């Protein structure tokens, strides 16, 4: 058996180690001048397809890779800008929130002060009105007491006059 004349059965039998060694029905591969023709045709086809197919495809792949990398770099830059803007926005929001809280506390303190002033004024007015009312009631009570004392004295005299049957002065 030659180096170039190997059948599939020979390979199969060698692989299975059956040792039958038969070469019946196998395909014989012979190295002759057609192999040179095939190699030459392959090289011609390769030379023709390289500028027509392979180079444009490689250029397209490189361009796509360049665009992809460029887009990735641009996206990274945009992410950095966005993160920076977001951080700045959060900082400004916190600053505004702090200022708002300070202003709210200031207005609240002013409101509490106004409320205390109004309540103090109302209490003073109420105490004044209450004092005036007490004084009026006391004065009216005194006037009523005096009137009742006079009336009581008059009634006492009338009663004494009726009981004694004479006029009592007094």
Rosetta constraint file for C-alpha pairs under 8 A:
AtomPair CA 1 CA 5 HARMONIC 6.55 0.50
AtomPair CA 1 CA 6 HARMONIC 7.32 0.50
AtomPair CA 2 CA 6 HARMONIC 7.23 0.50
AtomPair CA 4 CA 28 HARMONIC 7.95 0.50
AtomPair CA 4 CA 29 HARMONIC 6.04 0.50
AtomPair CA 4 CA 30 HARMONIC 5.51 0.50
AtomPair CA 4 CA 31 HARMONIC 6.32 0.50
AtomPair CA 5 CA 28 HARMONIC 5.28 0.50
AtomPair CA 5 CA 29 HARMONIC 5.37 0.50
AtomPair CA 5 CA 30 HARMONIC 5.90 0.50
AtomPair CA 6 CA 10 HARMONIC 6.50 0.50
AtomPair CA 6 CA 11 HARMONIC 7.32 0.50
AtomPair CA 6 CA 27 HARMONIC 7.54 0.50
AtomPair CA 6 CA 28 HARMONIC 5.87 0.50
AtomPair CA 6 CA 29 HARMONIC 6.55 0.50
AtomPair CA 7 CA 11 HARMONIC 6.49 0.50
AtomPair CA 7 CA 23 HARMONIC 6.32 0.50
AtomPair CA 7 CA 26 HARMONIC 4.69 0.50
AtomPair CA 7 CA 27 HARMONIC 5.02 0.50
AtomPair CA 7 CA 28 HARMONIC 5.35 0.50
AtomPair CA 7 CA 29 HARMONIC 7.53 0.50
AtomPair CA 8 CA 12 HARMONIC 5.98 0.50
AtomPair CA 8 CA 26 HARMONIC 5.41 0.50
AtomPair CA 8 CA 27 HARMONIC 6.29 0.50
AtomPair CA 9 CA 13 HARMONIC 5.81 0.50
AtomPair CA 9 CA 22 HARMONIC 7.11 0.50
AtomPair CA 9 CA 23 HARMONIC 6.00 0.50
AtomPair CA 9 CA 24 HARMONIC 7.49 0.50
AtomPair CA 9 CA 25 HARMONIC 7.70 0.50
AtomPair CA 9 CA 26 HARMONIC 5.69 0.50
AtomPair CA 10 CA 14 HARMONIC 5.90 0.50
AtomPair CA 10 CA 21 HARMONIC 6.25 0.50
AtomPair CA 10 CA 22 HARMONIC 6.80 0.50
AtomPair CA 10 CA 23 HARMONIC 6.05 0.50
AtomPair CA 10 CA 26 HARMONIC 7.85 0.50
AtomPair CA 11 CA 15 HARMONIC 5.97 0.50
AtomPair CA 12 CA 16 HARMONIC 6.05 0.50
AtomPair CA 13 CA 17 HARMONIC 5.64 0.50
AtomPair CA 13 CA 18 HARMONIC 5.55 0.50
AtomPair CA 13 CA 19 HARMONIC 6.28 0.50
AtomPair CA 13 CA 20 HARMONIC 6.61 0.50
AtomPair CA 13 CA 21 HARMONIC 6.65 0.50
AtomPair CA 14 CA 18 HARMONIC 6.89 0.50
AtomPair CA 14 CA 19 HARMONIC 6.78 0.50
AtomPair CA 14 CA 21 HARMONIC 7.85 0.50
AtomPair CA 31 CA 35 HARMONIC 6.58 0.50
AtomPair CA 32 CA 36 HARMONIC 7.80 0.50
AtomPair CA 33 CA 37 HARMONIC 6.71 0.50
AtomPair CA 34 CA 38 HARMONIC 6.15 0.50
AtomPair CA 35 CA 39 HARMONIC 6.21 0.50
AtomPair CA 36 CA 40 HARMONIC 6.15 0.50
AtomPair CA 37 CA 41 HARMONIC 6.09 0.50
AtomPair CA 38 CA 42 HARMONIC 6.05 0.50
AtomPair CA 39 CA 43 HARMONIC 6.21 0.50
AtomPair CA 40 CA 44 HARMONIC 6.20 0.50
AtomPair CA 41 CA 45 HARMONIC 6.03 0.50
AtomPair CA 42 CA 46 HARMONIC 5.98 0.50
AtomPair CA 43 CA 47 HARMONIC 6.03 0.50
AtomPair CA 44 CA 48 HARMONIC 6.08 0.50
AtomPair CA 45 CA 49 HARMONIC 5.96 0.50
AtomPair CA 46 CA 50 HARMONIC 5.85 0.50
AtomPair CA 47 CA 51 HARMONIC 7.49 0.50
AtomPair CA 48 CA 52 HARMONIC 6.73 0.50
AtomPair CA 49 CA 53 HARMONIC 5.19 0.50
AtomPair CA 49 CA 54 HARMONIC 6.39 0.50
AtomPair CA 50 CA 54 HARMONIC 4.69 0.50
AtomPair CA 50 CA 55 HARMONIC 5.76 0.50
AtomPair CA 51 CA 55 HARMONIC 5.30 0.50
AtomPair CA 51 CA 56 HARMONIC 7.10 0.50
AtomPair CA 52 CA 56 HARMONIC 6.87 0.50
AtomPair CA 53 CA 57 HARMONIC 6.12 0.50
AtomPair CA 54 CA 58 HARMONIC 6.04 0.50
AtomPair CA 55 CA 59 HARMONIC 6.00 0.50
AtomPair CA 56 CA 60 HARMONIC 5.96 0.50
AtomPair CA 57 CA 61 HARMONIC 6.09 0.50
AtomPair CA 58 CA 62 HARMONIC 6.10 0.50
AtomPair CA 59 CA 63 HARMONIC 6.04 0.50
AtomPair CA 60 CA 64 HARMONIC 6.04 0.50
AtomPair CA 61 CA 65 HARMONIC 6.10 0.50
AtomPair CA 62 CA 66 HARMONIC 6.07 0.50
AtomPair CA 63 CA 67 HARMONIC 6.09 0.50
AtomPair CA 64 CA 68 HARMONIC 5.96 0.50
AtomPair CA 65 CA 69 HARMONIC 6.02 0.50
AtomPair CA 66 CA 70 HARMONIC 5.96 0.50
AtomPair CA 67 CA 71 HARMONIC 5.88 0.50
AtomPair CA 68 CA 72 HARMONIC 6.04 0.50
AtomPair CA 69 CA 73 HARMONIC 6.10 0.50
AtomPair CA 70 CA 74 HARMONIC 6.04 0.50
AtomPair CA 71 CA 75 HARMONIC 5.95 0.50
AtomPair CA 72 CA 76 HARMONIC 6.12 0.50
AtomPair CA 73 CA 77 HARMONIC 6.22 0.50
AtomPair CA 74 CA 78 HARMONIC 6.12 0.50
AtomPair CA 75 CA 79 HARMONIC 6.03 0.50
AtomPair CA 76 CA 80 HARMONIC 6.19 0.50
AtomPair CA 77 CA 81 HARMONIC 6.17 0.50
AtomPair CA 78 CA 82 HARMONIC 5.94 0.50
AtomPair CA 79 CA 83 HARMONIC 5.98 0.50
AtomPair CA 80 CA 84 HARMONIC 6.06 0.50
AtomPair CA 81 CA 85 HARMONIC 6.03 0.50
AtomPair CA 82 CA 86 HARMONIC 5.91 0.50
AtomPair CA 83 CA 87 HARMONIC 6.07 0.50
AtomPair CA 84 CA 88 HARMONIC 6.13 0.50
AtomPair CA 85 CA 89 HARMONIC 5.97 0.50
AtomPair CA 86 CA 90 HARMONIC 6.11 0.50
AtomPair CA 87 CA 91 HARMONIC 6.12 0.50
AtomPair CA 88 CA 92 HARMONIC 6.15 0.50
AtomPair CA 89 CA 93 HARMONIC 6.06 0.50
AtomPair CA 90 CA 94 HARMONIC 6.09 0.50
AtomPair CA 91 CA 95 HARMONIC 6.14 0.50
AtomPair CA 92 CA 96 HARMONIC 6.02 0.50
AtomPair CA 93 CA 97 HARMONIC 5.94 0.50
AtomPair CA 94 CA 98 HARMONIC 6.06 0.50
AtomPair CA 95 CA 99 HARMONIC 6.18 0.50
AtomPair CA 96 CA 100 HARMONIC 5.96 0.50
AtomPair CA 97 CA 101 HARMONIC 6.09 0.50
AtomPair CA 98 CA 102 HARMONIC 6.23 0.50
AtomPair CA 99 CA 103 HARMONIC 6.13 0.50
AtomPair CA 100 CA 104 HARMONIC 5.95 0.50
AtomPair CA 101 CA 105 HARMONIC 6.11 0.50
AtomPair CA 102 CA 106 HARMONIC 6.12 0.50
AtomPair CA 103 CA 107 HARMONIC 6.13 0.50
AtomPair CA 104 CA 108 HARMONIC 5.97 0.50
AtomPair CA 105 CA 109 HARMONIC 6.03 0.50
AtomPair CA 106 CA 110 HARMONIC 6.25 0.50
AtomPair CA 107 CA 111 HARMONIC 6.04 0.50
AtomPair CA 108 CA 112 HARMONIC 6.11 0.50
AtomPair CA 109 CA 113 HARMONIC 6.11 0.50
AtomPair CA 110 CA 114 HARMONIC 6.14 0.50
AtomPair CA 111 CA 115 HARMONIC 6.00 0.50
AtomPair CA 112 CA 116 HARMONIC 6.07 0.50
AtomPair CA 113 CA 117 HARMONIC 6.14 0.50
AtomPair CA 114 CA 118 HARMONIC 6.06 0.50
AtomPair CA 115 CA 119 HARMONIC 6.00 0.50
AtomPair CA 116 CA 120 HARMONIC 5.99 0.50
AtomPair CA 117 CA 121 HARMONIC 6.15 0.50
AtomPair CA 118 CA 122 HARMONIC 6.05 0.50
AtomPair CA 119 CA 123 HARMONIC 5.96 0.50
AtomPair CA 120 CA 124 HARMONIC 6.06 0.50
AtomPair CA 121 CA 125 HARMONIC 6.07 0.50
AtomPair CA 122 CA 126 HARMONIC 5.95 0.50
AtomPair CA 123 CA 127 HARMONIC 5.99 0.50
AtomPair CA 124 CA 128 HARMONIC 6.03 0.50
AtomPair CA 125 CA 129 HARMONIC 6.01 0.50
AtomPair CA 126 CA 130 HARMONIC 5.83 0.50
AtomPair CA 127 CA 131 HARMONIC 5.89 0.50
AtomPair CA 128 CA 132 HARMONIC 6.07 0.50
AtomPair CA 129 CA 133 HARMONIC 5.98 0.50
AtomPair CA 130 CA 134 HARMONIC 6.07 0.50
AtomPair CA 131 CA 135 HARMONIC 6.07 0.50
AtomPair CA 132 CA 136 HARMONIC 6.02 0.50
AtomPair CA 133 CA 137 HARMONIC 5.98 0.50
AtomPair CA 134 CA 138 HARMONIC 5.90 0.50
AtomPair CA 135 CA 139 HARMONIC 5.96 0.50
AtomPair CA 136 CA 140 HARMONIC 5.88 0.50
AtomPair CA 137 CA 141 HARMONIC 5.80 0.50
AtomPair CA 138 CA 142 HARMONIC 5.99 0.50
AtomPair CA 139 CA 143 HARMONIC 6.03 0.50
AtomPair CA 140 CA 144 HARMONIC 5.92 0.50
AtomPair CA 141 CA 145 HARMONIC 5.94 0.50
AtomPair CA 142 CA 146 HARMONIC 6.11 0.50
AtomPair CA 143 CA 147 HARMONIC 6.07 0.50
AtomPair CA 144 CA 148 HARMONIC 5.90 0.50
AtomPair CA 145 CA 149 HARMONIC 5.89 0.50
AtomPair CA 146 CA 150 HARMONIC 6.13 0.50
AtomPair CA 147 CA 151 HARMONIC 6.00 0.50
AtomPair CA 148 CA 152 HARMONIC 5.68 0.50
AtomPair CA 149 CA 153 HARMONIC 6.01 0.50
AtomPair CA 150 CA 154 HARMONIC 6.16 0.50
AtomPair CA 151 CA 155 HARMONIC 5.99 0.50
AtomPair CA 152 CA 156 HARMONIC 5.91 0.50
AtomPair CA 153 CA 157 HARMONIC 6.17 0.50
AtomPair CA 154 CA 158 HARMONIC 6.17 0.50
AtomPair CA 155 CA 159 HARMONIC 5.99 0.50
AtomPair CA 156 CA 160 HARMONIC 5.93 0.50
AtomPair CA 157 CA 161 HARMONIC 5.87 0.50
AtomPair CA 157 CA 167 HARMONIC 7.94 0.50
AtomPair CA 157 CA 168 HARMONIC 5.92 0.50
AtomPair CA 157 CA 169 HARMONIC 7.05 0.50
AtomPair CA 157 CA 170 HARMONIC 7.44 0.50
AtomPair CA 158 CA 162 HARMONIC 6.18 0.50
AtomPair CA 158 CA 167 HARMONIC 7.96 0.50
AtomPair CA 158 CA 168 HARMONIC 7.74 0.50
AtomPair CA 159 CA 163 HARMONIC 6.10 0.50
AtomPair CA 160 CA 164 HARMONIC 5.85 0.50
AtomPair CA 160 CA 165 HARMONIC 7.91 0.50
AtomPair CA 160 CA 167 HARMONIC 7.94 0.50
AtomPair CA 160 CA 168 HARMONIC 6.73 0.50
AtomPair CA 161 CA 165 HARMONIC 5.38 0.50
AtomPair CA 161 CA 166 HARMONIC 5.10 0.50
AtomPair CA 161 CA 167 HARMONIC 4.82 0.50
AtomPair CA 161 CA 168 HARMONIC 5.47 0.50
AtomPair CA 162 CA 166 HARMONIC 6.94 0.50
AtomPair CA 162 CA 167 HARMONIC 7.94 0.50
